[in-house]
Amino acid sequence: MSLDQARAFLARMQNEPALKEQTLAAATADDVAQLACKLGYQFSGDELLRLSGQRVGRVTVSKQDIPGEYN
């Protein structure tokens, strides 16, 4: 199940400082999912966002509402 994959990735991220840094630097949930995919985890950005507000180990997943830029 992909939510289990997302939880497993978040658990791994907690114990690997370099991975945590890369994850926190990601601009979108899809970017996080692509990073996780490179490490063998299979979930989408939308699935990661379903965990928003939930705590996974020492990580609380939160959706950032960043307004777009308008010119």
PyMOL Python script that loads the backbone (N, CA, C, O; Angstrom):
from pymol import cmd

cmd.read_pdbstr("""\
ATOM      1  N   MET A   1       0.843  -1.178   0.000  1.00  0.00           N
ATOM      2  CA  MET A   1       0.000   0.000   0.000  1.00  0.00           C
ATOM      3  C   MET A   1       0.889   1.241   0.000  1.00  0.00           C
ATOM      4  O   MET A   1       1.885   1.290   0.721  1.00  0.00           O
ATOM      5  N   SER A   2       0.543   2.219  -0.784  1.00  0.00           N
ATOM      6  CA  SER A   2       1.396   3.385  -0.965  1.00  0.00           C
ATOM      7  C   SER A   2       1.484   4.281   0.274  1.00  0.00           C
ATOM      8  O   SER A   2       2.516   4.918   0.488  1.00  0.00           O
ATOM      9  N   LEU A   3       0.445   4.345   1.083  1.00  0.00           N
ATOM     10  CA  LEU A   3       0.547   5.132   2.317  1.00  0.00           C
ATOM     11  C   LEU A   3       1.549   4.494   3.266  1.00  0.00           C
ATOM     12  O   LEU A   3       2.256   5.193   3.993  1.00  0.00           O
ATOM     13  N   ASP A   4       1.610   3.175   3.259  1.00  0.00           N
ATOM     14  CA  ASP A   4       2.619   2.488   4.070  1.00  0.00           C
ATOM     15  C   ASP A   4       4.015   2.813   3.558  1.00  0.00           C
ATOM     16  O   ASP A   4       4.951   2.952   4.345  1.00  0.00           O
ATOM     17  N   GLN A   5       4.158   2.936   2.234  1.00  0.00           N
ATOM     18  CA  GLN A   5       5.439   3.307   1.635  1.00  0.00           C
ATOM     19  C   GLN A   5       5.831   4.721   2.067  1.00  0.00           C
ATOM     20  O   GLN A   5       6.995   4.976   2.377  1.00  0.00           O
ATOM     21  N   ALA A   6       4.870   5.630   2.086  1.00  0.00           N
ATOM     22  CA  ALA A   6       5.138   7.008   2.513  1.00  0.00           C
ATOM     23  C   ALA A   6       5.563   7.032   3.978  1.00  0.00           C
ATOM     24  O   ALA A   6       6.498   7.743   4.348  1.00  0.00           O
ATOM     25  N   ARG A   7       4.880   6.262   4.798  1.00  0.00           N
ATOM     26  CA  ARG A   7       5.241   6.200   6.224  1.00  0.00           C
ATOM     27  C   ARG A   7       6.647   5.616   6.403  1.00  0.00           C
ATOM     28  O   ARG A   7       7.419   6.094   7.233  1.00  0.00           O
ATOM     29  N   ALA A   8       6.971   4.594   5.632  1.00  0.00           N
ATOM     30  CA  ALA A   8       8.297   3.976   5.712  1.00  0.00           C
ATOM     31  C   ALA A   8       9.375   4.972   5.292  1.00  0.00           C
ATOM     32  O   ALA A   8      10.438   5.033   5.909  1.00  0.00           O
ATOM     33  N   PHE A   9       9.104   5.751   4.248  1.00  0.00           N
ATOM     34  CA  PHE A   9      10.061   6.774   3.815  1.00  0.00           C
ATOM     35  C   PHE A   9      10.260   7.817   4.907  1.00  0.00           C
ATOM     36  O   PHE A   9      11.394   8.203   5.187  1.00  0.00           O
ATOM     37  N   LEU A  10       9.187   8.275   5.522  1.00  0.00           N
ATOM     38  CA  LEU A  10       9.288   9.279   6.584  1.00  0.00           C
ATOM     39  C   LEU A  10      10.058   8.737   7.786  1.00  0.00           C
ATOM     40  O   LEU A  10      10.814   9.469   8.425  1.00  0.00           O
ATOM     41  N   ALA A  11       9.865   7.463   8.090  1.00  0.00           N
ATOM     42  CA  ALA A  11      10.616   6.846   9.187  1.00  0.00           C
ATOM     43  C   ALA A  11      12.109   6.821   8.857  1.00  0.00           C
ATOM     44  O   ALA A  11      12.943   7.108   9.716  1.00  0.00           O
ATOM     45  N   ARG A  12      12.440   6.480   7.624  1.00  0.00           N
ATOM     46  CA  ARG A  12      13.849   6.464   7.218  1.00  0.00           C
ATOM     47  C   ARG A  12      14.440   7.877   7.264  1.00  0.00           C
ATOM     48  O   ARG A  12      15.570   8.078   7.708  1.00  0.00           O
ATOM     49  N   MET A  13      13.657   8.842   6.799  1.00  0.00           N
ATOM     50  CA  MET A  13      14.117  10.227   6.767  1.00  0.00           C
ATOM     51  C   MET A  13      14.512  10.727   8.152  1.00  0.00           C
ATOM     52  O   MET A  13      15.450  11.514   8.284  1.00  0.00           O
ATOM     53  N   GLN A  14      13.806  10.278   9.177  1.00  0.00           N
ATOM     54  CA  GLN A  14      14.080  10.716  10.544  1.00  0.00           C
ATOM     55  C   GLN A  14      15.486  10.338  11.004  1.00  0.00           C
ATOM     56  O   GLN A  14      16.085  11.027  11.830  1.00  0.00           O
ATOM     57  N   ASN A  15      16.001   9.248  10.466  1.00  0.00           N
ATOM     58  CA  ASN A  15      17.286   8.721  10.910  1.00  0.00           C
ATOM     59  C   ASN A  15      18.446   9.059   9.980  1.00  0.00           C
ATOM     60  O   ASN A  15      19.584   8.676  10.252  1.00  0.00           O
ATOM     61  N   GLU A  16      18.176   9.769   8.890  1.00  0.00           N
ATOM     62  CA  GLU A  16      19.224  10.120   7.941  1.00  0.00           C
ATOM     63  C   GLU A  16      19.217  11.635   7.718  1.00  0.00           C
ATOM     64  O   GLU A  16      18.401  12.148   6.953  1.00  0.00           O
ATOM     65  N   PRO A  17      20.123  12.344   8.386  1.00  0.00           N
ATOM     66  CA  PRO A  17      20.133  13.812   8.294  1.00  0.00           C
ATOM     67  C   PRO A  17      20.218  14.359   6.866  1.00  0.00           C
ATOM     68  O   PRO A  17      19.553  15.347   6.554  1.00  0.00           O
ATOM     69  N   ALA A  18      21.011  13.749   6.002  1.00  0.00           N
ATOM     70  CA  ALA A  18      21.123  14.244   4.623  1.00  0.00           C
ATOM     71  C   ALA A  18      19.798  14.079   3.877  1.00  0.00           C
ATOM     72  O   ALA A  18      19.399  14.958   3.114  1.00  0.00           O
ATOM     73  N   LEU A  19      19.122  12.961   4.098  1.00  0.00           N
ATOM     74  CA  LEU A  19      17.826  12.734   3.459  1.00  0.00           C
ATOM     75  C   LEU A  19      16.784  13.705   4.010  1.00  0.00           C
ATOM     76  O   LEU A  19      15.940  14.206   3.266  1.00  0.00           O
ATOM     77  N   LYS A  20      16.846  13.965   5.290  1.00  0.00           N
ATOM     78  CA  LYS A  20      15.921  14.931   5.902  1.00  0.00           C
ATOM     79  C   LYS A  20      16.119  16.308   5.282  1.00  0.00           C
ATOM     80  O   LYS A  20      15.148  17.003   4.981  1.00  0.00           O
ATOM     81  N   GLU A  21      17.362  16.699   5.094  1.00  0.00           N
ATOM     82  CA  GLU A  21      17.665  18.000   4.495  1.00  0.00           C
ATOM     83  C   GLU A  21      17.121  18.088   3.072  1.00  0.00           C
ATOM     84  O   GLU A  21      16.539  19.103   2.689  1.00  0.00           O
ATOM     85  N   GLN A  22      17.309  17.025   2.292  1.00  0.00           N
ATOM     86  CA  GLN A  22      16.799  17.002   0.919  1.00  0.00           C
ATOM     87  C   GLN A  22      15.275  17.069   0.905  1.00  0.00           C
ATOM     88  O   GLN A  22      14.682  17.762   0.079  1.00  0.00           O
ATOM     89  N   THR A  23      14.656  16.346   1.820  1.00  0.00           N
ATOM     90  CA  THR A  23      13.192  16.324   1.882  1.00  0.00           C
ATOM     91  C   THR A  23      12.643  17.687   2.248  1.00  0.00           C
ATOM     92  O   THR A  23      11.680  18.156   1.641  1.00  0.00           O
ATOM     93  N   LEU A  24      13.251  18.327   3.241  1.00  0.00           N
ATOM     94  CA  LEU A  24      12.770  19.643   3.661  1.00  0.00           C
ATOM     95  C   LEU A  24      13.022  20.708   2.597  1.00  0.00           C
ATOM     96  O   LEU A  24      12.317  21.716   2.556  1.00  0.00           O
ATOM     97  N   ALA A  25      14.011  20.499   1.743  1.00  0.00           N
ATOM     98  CA  ALA A  25      14.311  21.452   0.675  1.00  0.00           C
ATOM     99  C   ALA A  25      13.392  21.279  -0.539  1.00  0.00           C
ATOM    100  O   ALA A  25      13.349  22.146  -1.411  1.00  0.00           O
ATOM    101  N   ALA A  26      12.666  20.174  -0.597  1.00  0.00           N
ATOM    102  CA  ALA A  26      11.771  19.918  -1.730  1.00  0.00           C
ATOM    103  C   ALA A  26      10.657  20.961  -1.750  1.00  0.00           C
ATOM    104  O   ALA A  26      10.115  21.332  -0.708  1.00  0.00           O
ATOM    105  N   ALA A  27      10.328  21.424  -2.947  1.00  0.00           N
ATOM    106  CA  ALA A  27       9.330  22.484  -3.092  1.00  0.00           C
ATOM    107  C   ALA A  27       7.894  21.977  -2.998  1.00  0.00           C
ATOM    108  O   ALA A  27       7.007  22.693  -2.532  1.00  0.00           O
ATOM    109  N   THR A  28       7.668  20.738  -3.442  1.00  0.00           N
ATOM    110  CA  THR A  28       6.297  20.220  -3.468  1.00  0.00           C
ATOM    111  C   THR A  28       6.266  18.776  -2.957  1.00  0.00           C
ATOM    112  O   THR A  28       7.301  18.123  -2.828  1.00  0.00           O
ATOM    113  N   ALA A  29       5.077  18.307  -2.677  1.00  0.00           N
ATOM    114  CA  ALA A  29       4.907  16.913  -2.268  1.00  0.00           C
ATOM    115  C   ALA A  29       5.320  15.975  -3.396  1.00  0.00           C
ATOM    116  O   ALA A  29       5.834  14.886  -3.140  1.00  0.00           O
ATOM    117  N   ASP A  30       5.098  16.389  -4.645  1.00  0.00           N
ATOM    118  CA  ASP A  30       5.528  15.566  -5.777  1.00  0.00           C
ATOM    119  C   ASP A  30       7.048  15.453  -5.825  1.00  0.00           C
ATOM    120  O   ASP A  30       7.582  14.406  -6.192  1.00  0.00           O
ATOM    121  N   ASP A  31       7.745  16.526  -5.458  1.00  0.00           N
ATOM    122  CA  ASP A  31       9.211  16.480  -5.398  1.00  0.00           C
ATOM    123  C   ASP A  31       9.680  15.491  -4.339  1.00  0.00           C
ATOM    124  O   ASP A  31      10.649  14.761  -4.551  1.00  0.00           O
ATOM    125  N   VAL A  32       9.000  15.466  -3.209  1.00  0.00           N
ATOM    126  CA  VAL A  32       9.333  14.509  -2.152  1.00  0.00           C
ATOM    127  C   VAL A  32       9.086  13.087  -2.652  1.00  0.00           C
ATOM    128  O   VAL A  32       9.901  12.194  -2.419  1.00  0.00           O
ATOM    129  N   ALA A  33       7.968  12.878  -3.337  1.00  0.00           N
ATOM    130  CA  ALA A  33       7.653  11.550  -3.868  1.00  0.00           C
ATOM    131  C   ALA A  33       8.694  11.099  -4.887  1.00  0.00           C
ATOM    132  O   ALA A  33       9.051   9.921  -4.920  1.00  0.00           O
ATOM    133  N   GLN A  34       9.185  12.012  -5.716  1.00  0.00           N
ATOM    134  CA  GLN A  34      10.221  11.664  -6.695  1.00  0.00           C
ATOM    135  C   GLN A  34      11.526  11.308  -5.998  1.00  0.00           C
ATOM    136  O   GLN A  34      12.213  10.373  -6.408  1.00  0.00           O
ATOM    137  N   LEU A  35      11.869  12.040  -4.959  1.00  0.00           N
ATOM    138  CA  LEU A  35      13.060  11.727  -4.171  1.00  0.00           C
ATOM    139  C   LEU A  35      12.929  10.333  -3.560  1.00  0.00           C
ATOM    140  O   LEU A  35      13.866   9.536  -3.602  1.00  0.00           O
ATOM    141  N   ALA A  36      11.774  10.053  -3.000  1.00  0.00           N
ATOM    142  CA  ALA A  36      11.527   8.745  -2.389  1.00  0.00           C
ATOM    143  C   ALA A  36      11.577   7.631  -3.432  1.00  0.00           C
ATOM    144  O   ALA A  36      12.073   6.538  -3.156  1.00  0.00           O
ATOM    145  N   CYS A  37      11.066   7.906  -4.620  1.00  0.00           N
ATOM    146  CA  CYS A  37      11.065   6.908  -5.698  1.00  0.00           C
ATOM    147  C   CYS A  37      12.492   6.480  -6.043  1.00  0.00           C
ATOM    148  O   CYS A  37      12.742   5.307  -6.317  1.00  0.00           O
ATOM    149  N   LYS A  38      13.414   7.425  -6.029  1.00  0.00           N
ATOM    150  CA  LYS A  38      14.814   7.118  -6.317  1.00  0.00           C
ATOM    151  C   LYS A  38      15.407   6.164  -5.286  1.00  0.00           C
ATOM    152  O   LYS A  38      16.401   5.486  -5.548  1.00  0.00           O
ATOM    153  N   LEU A  39      14.783   6.122  -4.114  1.00  0.00           N
ATOM    154  CA  LEU A  39      15.248   5.255  -3.034  1.00  0.00           C
ATOM    155  C   LEU A  39      14.420   3.977  -2.921  1.00  0.00           C
ATOM    156  O   LEU A  39      14.616   3.187  -1.997  1.00  0.00           O
ATOM    157  N   GLY A  40      13.490   3.773  -3.867  1.00  0.00           N
ATOM    158  CA  GLY A  40      12.720   2.539  -3.903  1.00  0.00           C
ATOM    159  C   GLY A  40      11.348   2.597  -3.258  1.00  0.00           C
ATOM    160  O   GLY A  40      10.690   1.565  -3.127  1.00  0.00           O
ATOM    161  N   TYR A  41      10.898   3.776  -2.853  1.00  0.00           N
ATOM    162  CA  TYR A  41       9.573   3.927  -2.251  1.00  0.00           C
ATOM    163  C   TYR A  41       8.599   4.361  -3.329  1.00  0.00           C
ATOM    164  O   TYR A  41       8.950   5.159  -4.197  1.00  0.00           O
ATOM    165  N   GLN A  42       7.384   3.846  -3.284  1.00  0.00           N
ATOM    166  CA  GLN A  42       6.388   4.127  -4.312  1.00  0.00           C
ATOM    167  C   GLN A  42       5.147   4.779  -3.706  1.00  0.00           C
ATOM    168  O   GLN A  42       4.285   4.103  -3.143  1.00  0.00           O
ATOM    169  N   PHE A  43       5.073   6.101  -3.831  1.00  0.00           N
ATOM    170  CA  PHE A  43       3.865   6.837  -3.454  1.00  0.00           C
ATOM    171  C   PHE A  43       3.868   8.146  -4.225  1.00  0.00           C
ATOM    172  O   PHE A  43       4.911   8.595  -4.700  1.00  0.00           O
ATOM    173  N   SER A  44       2.706   8.749  -4.345  1.00  0.00           N
ATOM    174  CA  SER A  44       2.584  10.008  -5.081  1.00  0.00           C
ATOM    175  C   SER A  44       2.553  11.182  -4.099  1.00  0.00           C
ATOM    176  O   SER A  44       2.402  11.003  -2.891  1.00  0.00           O
ATOM    177  N   GLY A  45       2.698  12.365  -4.647  1.00  0.00           N
ATOM    178  CA  GLY A  45       2.589  13.565  -3.825  1.00  0.00           C
ATOM    179  C   GLY A  45       1.212  13.683  -3.200  1.00  0.00           C
ATOM    180  O   GLY A  45       1.081  14.097  -2.048  1.00  0.00           O
ATOM    181  N   ASP A  46       0.175  13.319  -3.962  1.00  0.00           N
ATOM    182  CA  ASP A  46      -1.193  13.362  -3.430  1.00  0.00           C
ATOM    183  C   ASP A  46      -1.349  12.417  -2.242  1.00  0.00           C
ATOM    184  O   ASP A  46      -2.009  12.744  -1.256  1.00  0.00           O
ATOM    185  N   GLU A  47      -0.735  11.247  -2.351  1.00  0.00           N
ATOM    186  CA  GLU A  47      -0.821  10.284  -1.250  1.00  0.00           C
ATOM    187  C   GLU A  47      -0.079  10.811  -0.024  1.00  0.00           C
ATOM    188  O   GLU A  47      -0.533  10.623   1.104  1.00  0.00           O
ATOM    189  N   LEU A  48       1.053  11.467  -0.238  1.00  0.00           N
ATOM    190  CA  LEU A  48       1.776  12.065   0.881  1.00  0.00           C
ATOM    191  C   LEU A  48       0.927  13.135   1.551  1.00  0.00           C
ATOM    192  O   LEU A  48       0.914  13.240   2.778  1.00  0.00           O
ATOM    193  N   LEU A  49       0.226  13.919   0.764  1.00  0.00           N
ATOM    194  CA  LEU A  49      -0.626  14.971   1.323  1.00  0.00           C
ATOM    195  C   LEU A  49      -1.792  14.406   2.134  1.00  0.00           C
ATOM    196  O   LEU A  49      -2.323  15.091   3.008  1.00  0.00           O
ATOM    197  N   ARG A  50      -2.191  13.178   1.857  1.00  0.00           N
ATOM    198  CA  ARG A  50      -3.254  12.544   2.663  1.00  0.00           C
ATOM    199  C   ARG A  50      -2.814  12.363   4.113  1.00  0.00           C
ATOM    200  O   ARG A  50      -3.644  12.245   5.014  1.00  0.00           O
ATOM    201  N   LEU A  51      -1.493  12.344   4.328  1.00  0.00           N
ATOM    202  CA  LEU A  51      -0.975  12.207   5.684  1.00  0.00           C
ATOM    203  C   LEU A  51      -0.875  13.553   6.402  1.00  0.00           C
ATOM    204  O   LEU A  51      -0.457  13.604   7.559  1.00  0.00           O
ATOM    205  N   SER A  52      -1.251  14.632   5.734  1.00  0.00           N
ATOM    206  CA  SER A  52      -1.155  15.960   6.322  1.00  0.00           C
ATOM    207  C   SER A  52      -1.900  16.021   7.655  1.00  0.00           C
ATOM    208  O   SER A  52      -3.052  15.604   7.767  1.00  0.00           O
ATOM    209  N   GLY A  53      -1.211  16.547   8.646  1.00  0.00           N
ATOM    210  CA  GLY A  53      -1.787  16.646   9.978  1.00  0.00           C
ATOM    211  C   GLY A  53      -1.523  15.432  10.844  1.00  0.00           C
ATOM    212  O   GLY A  53      -1.792  15.458  12.045  1.00  0.00           O
ATOM    213  N   GLN A  54      -1.003  14.374  10.256  1.00  0.00           N
ATOM    214  CA  GLN A  54      -0.717  13.153  11.005  1.00  0.00           C
ATOM    215  C   GLN A  54       0.743  13.125  11.435  1.00  0.00           C
ATOM    216  O   GLN A  54       1.611  13.715  10.792  1.00  0.00           O
ATOM    217  N   ARG A  55       0.987  12.442  12.514  1.00  0.00           N
ATOM    218  CA  ARG A  55       2.337  12.281  13.020  1.00  0.00           C
ATOM    219  C   ARG A  55       2.834  10.879  12.657  1.00  0.00           C
ATOM    220  O   ARG A  55       2.156   9.881  12.901  1.00  0.00           O
ATOM    221  N   VAL A  56       4.019  10.830  12.074  1.00  0.00           N
ATOM    222  CA  VAL A  56       4.657   9.560  11.723  1.00  0.00           C
ATOM    223  C   VAL A  56       5.988   9.549  12.448  1.00  0.00           C
ATOM    224  O   VAL A  56       6.941  10.201  12.020  1.00  0.00           O
ATOM    225  N   GLY A  57       6.055   8.807  13.546  1.00  0.00           N
ATOM    226  CA  GLY A  57       7.265   8.831  14.366  1.00  0.00           C
ATOM    227  C   GLY A  57       7.471  10.222  14.928  1.00  0.00           C
ATOM    228  O   GLY A  57       6.601  10.756  15.617  1.00  0.00           O
ATOM    229  N   ARG A  58       8.630  10.814  14.634  1.00  0.00           N
ATOM    230  CA  ARG A  58       8.933  12.162  15.116  1.00  0.00           C
ATOM    231  C   ARG A  58       8.597  13.240  14.091  1.00  0.00           C
ATOM    232  O   ARG A  58       8.945  14.405  14.280  1.00  0.00           O
ATOM    233  N   VAL A  59       7.927  12.862  13.012  1.00  0.00           N
ATOM    234  CA  VAL A  59       7.609  13.791  11.929  1.00  0.00           C
ATOM    235  C   VAL A  59       6.107  14.037  11.891  1.00  0.00           C
ATOM    236  O   VAL A  59       5.310  13.100  11.934  1.00  0.00           O
ATOM    237  N   THR A  60       5.737  15.298  11.811  1.00  0.00           N
ATOM    238  CA  THR A  60       4.348  15.655  11.562  1.00  0.00           C
ATOM    239  C   THR A  60       4.272  16.185  10.139  1.00  0.00           C
ATOM    240  O   THR A  60       4.944  17.155   9.787  1.00  0.00           O
ATOM    241  N   VAL A  61       3.461  15.551   9.339  1.00  0.00           N
ATOM    242  CA  VAL A  61       3.311  15.954   7.938  1.00  0.00           C
ATOM    243  C   VAL A  61       2.373  17.152   7.894  1.00  0.00           C
ATOM    244  O   VAL A  61       1.281  17.124   8.463  1.00  0.00           O
ATOM    245  N   SER A  62       2.814  18.204   7.211  1.00  0.00           N
ATOM    246  CA  SER A  62       1.939  19.375   7.103  1.00  0.00           C
ATOM    247  C   SER A  62       2.009  19.950   5.697  1.00  0.00           C
ATOM    248  O   SER A  62       3.080  20.066   5.101  1.00  0.00           O
ATOM    249  N   LYS A  63       0.868  20.296   5.199  1.00  0.00           N
ATOM    250  CA  LYS A  63       0.754  20.902   3.879  1.00  0.00           C
ATOM    251  C   LYS A  63       1.027  22.393   4.029  1.00  0.00           C
ATOM    252  O   LYS A  63       0.455  23.055   4.896  1.00  0.00           O
ATOM    253  N   GLN A  64       1.896  22.906   3.187  1.00  0.00           N
ATOM    254  CA  GLN A  64       2.211  24.327   3.202  1.00  0.00           C
ATOM    255  C   GLN A  64       1.348  25.035   2.175  1.00  0.00           C
ATOM    256  O   GLN A  64       1.350  24.668   1.000  1.00  0.00           O
ATOM    257  N   ASP A  65       0.614  26.041   2.605  1.00  0.00           N
ATOM    258  CA  ASP A  65      -0.195  26.826   1.676  1.00  0.00           C
ATOM    259  C   ASP A  65       0.612  28.046   1.268  1.00  0.00           C
ATOM    260  O   ASP A  65       0.690  29.038   1.993  1.00  0.00           O
ATOM    261  N   ILE A  66       1.209  27.946   0.091  1.00  0.00           N
ATOM    262  CA  ILE A  66       2.034  29.029  -0.417  1.00  0.00           C
ATOM    263  C   ILE A  66       1.311  29.633  -1.620  1.00  0.00           C
ATOM    264  O   ILE A  66       1.096  28.957  -2.626  1.00  0.00           O
ATOM    265  N   PRO A  67       0.940  30.899  -1.511  1.00  0.00           N
ATOM    266  CA  PRO A  67       0.233  31.500  -2.638  1.00  0.00           C
ATOM    267  C   PRO A  67       1.137  31.639  -3.856  1.00  0.00           C
ATOM    268  O   PRO A  67       2.347  31.823  -3.730  1.00  0.00           O
ATOM    269  N   GLY A  68       0.537  31.549  -5.024  1.00  0.00           N
ATOM    270  CA  GLY A  68       1.298  31.705  -6.262  1.00  0.00           C
ATOM    271  C   GLY A  68       1.666  33.153  -6.494  1.00  0.00           C
ATOM    272  O   GLY A  68       1.118  34.070  -5.882  1.00  0.00           O
ATOM    273  N   GLU A  69       2.592  33.324  -7.379  1.00  0.00           N
ATOM    274  CA  GLU A  69       2.995  34.676  -7.734  1.00  0.00           C
ATOM    275  C   GLU A  69       2.196  35.140  -8.931  1.00  0.00           C
ATOM    276  O   GLU A  69       1.915  34.366  -9.846  1.00  0.00           O
ATOM    277  N   TYR A  70       1.841  36.380  -8.915  1.00  0.00           N
ATOM    278  CA  TYR A  70       1.074  36.959 -10.023  1.00  0.00           C
ATOM    279  C   TYR A  70       1.836  38.163 -10.552  1.00  0.00           C
ATOM    280  O   TYR A  70       2.296  39.007  -9.783  1.00  0.00           O
ATOM    281  N   ASN A  71       1.963  38.232 -11.850  1.00  0.00           N
ATOM    282  CA  ASN A  71       2.640  39.382 -12.476  1.00  0.00           C
ATOM    283  C   ASN A  71       1.631  40.225 -13.216  1.00  0.00           C
ATOM    284  O   ASN A  71       1.993  41.240 -13.812  1.00  0.00           O
TER     285      ASN A  71
END
""", "prot")
cmd.dss("prot")
cmd.show_as("cartoon", "prot")
cmd.util.cbc("prot")
cmd.orient("prot")
